[in-house]
């Protein structure tokens, strides 16, 4: 409401109620709130910069830093600025306390005293939307108002005790499409693509070996190979249904025990999984070139037979994980976290498999409900979104828990990270990998198979997630809310259209024709007929 020109008089009709609480974080900026940067100087020396929330009344705050004015900062007297000030000010910015009166009252009092802007210090660490009451239908406020959190107010009051303080208020525009989200999308899609091909390749090699053994007549060897040495784990219906219970209990434990020591424990667990995942990926990749080292084994206590290639790769993986853990607060530590995370996801998708579409539907359906409940519905029980609180790593000095991939918003003036949880890649990835294994076993082309369309559906669902994140006021969105209907819906629709849904749903593999039966020779049949006639 009102003109976007800074110099024009603003008169607004404001239907919103004030006082609704929200948390502003680096990674989930709230787009419907005007975020404002407050740069400070003490005795003309640049010091701290704070992030606050601008009011939805008054003029629009300048978006370009170079065009924003540097103005002196004064403490209001009285400090709450609810009654007329004792002295007039000459265009300075007033620093006021939250107090008990309305935001609009403070702004009007400050404007009448000659202030050019007003900075309100909240009595909590959270920030509020600064809007007007329903009965305030005609306002005439011509100075901007900014709300800062409690800790920022403490620092500002300390700076004022050191000497003259100047501030600069500006609100940079966020880019419509951030490159971090583009690269994160490519990272997620690429991870599922690579993991699916590895899973399908392993399944095809196991099938070739099985057919070779069948051809030679070694059925007992086939059973041993199929059941014991492949290292693959098929998800059952029971484990798929229990997933939501176990995951929920783990999430609540993270939420209740979230602290510095608990995050350290999560870091250790993540490093162990990252070492295992990175080692598995590197050994599988390097074994193509170093076959003798991959096929030569040595017995290691507690681990049994281990290949020489694994022994050579293991120290590198351990050192990589330890270096990330030690330097994880450095600006470029996200690279190490993403490498370890991707390796872990790829390894899990290669080992854990969906046997049929029925199990996949139950697993993704439970995950769909899990994501929605802990992002949206948990607010009713815990007064905040449990999933978002855990992802951000609240109550710790960490920038989120390590069980996610993240990329810094390099071209965003507000900074922060674009993030995606492991489950948003891993769970749909299991279904996509199942699609590729089925296509290869059925000898389908890309267009006639299910893998290509599952990948397109996953990419589209993830893209819609980012669109929703930007359209729905920047609130954290459950990615599986969009990804599951796209991937699972596409898979089921194609299967039904092609008449293969029943086979996909129950068996999960195409009908196989036995090519290794041995019919009796023609001359032996003739001999049998001669014996009967005689």
Buried (B, 14 or more C-beta within 10 A) or exposed (E): EBEEEEEEEBEBEBEBEBEEEBBBBBBBBBBEBBBBBBBBBBEEEEBBEBBBBBBBBBBBBBBEEEEBBEBBBBBBEBBBBBEEBEEEBEEBBBBBBBBEEBBBBBBBBBBEBBBBBBBBBBEEEEBBBBBBBEEBEEBEBBBBBBBBBBEBBEBBEEBBEEEEBBBBBBBBEBBEEBBBBBEBBEBBBEBBBBBBBBBBBBBBEBBEBBBEBBEEEEEEBBEEBBEEEBEBEEBEEEBBBEBBEEBBEEBBEBBEEBEEEBBEEBBEEBBEBBBBBBBBBBBBEBBEEBEEBBEEBEEEEEEEEEBBBBBBBBEEBBEBBEEBBEEBEEEEBBEBBBBBBBBBBBBBBBBBBBBBBBBBBBBBBBBBBBBBBBBBEBEEEBEBBBBBBBBBBBBBEBBBBBBBBBBBBEEBBBEBBBBBBBBBBBBBBBBBBBBBBBBBBBEBEEEEBBBBBBBBBBBBBBBBBBEBBBEEEBBBBBBBBBBBBBBBEBBBEBBEEBEBBEBBBEBBBBEEEEEEEEEEEEEEEEEEEEEEEE
